[in-house]
Amino acid sequence: MFFNNIFKYLLRFRYTLVMSDADLLGKRRAAQRVAAAVLAELQRKGFTTQNPPSENDVLDTAHLVIETMVSSYIVNKIRV
């Protein structure tokens, strides 16, 4: 519930980002996807504000998420 309230709060400040370098936008979007996936995985593992994850929990989860995303990307590229 805490994380949902944060997202609702942040959605009030949506904006359009315009940059001359399209690669930066792609990198930013990739970072957002990784962060969202890490947050979702930490929530699935039962971490809350009352039971926060350690730095190692976050790093291990981020590593797992990135590894999964890269593996999925490679598999999808092979299928094409």
Residue, then its C-alpha position, 0 to 999 in steps of 0.5 A: m500500500f505504501f508503494n502504491n501511494i508513492f506512485k499515485y503521488l508521483l503521477r501527479f507530476r507527470y511531464t513530457l521529457v524532450m531531449s536532443d539525444a534519443d539514446l538518453l531517452g531510451k536509457r532513461r526508460a530502461a532504468q525506469r523499467v528495471a527500477a519498477a521490476v526491482l520494486a515489484e520483486l521486493q514487494r513480492k518477497g514481502f519487503t515493506t516500510q516496516n520490513p525494509p530490504s537491506e542494500n544487498d537485498v536490493l542489489d541482488t534483486a536488481h542483478l536478478v531482474i537485469e539478468t532476466m530482462v537480458s535473457s528475455y531480450i536475447v530469446n526474443k531476438i533469436r525467435v525473430 
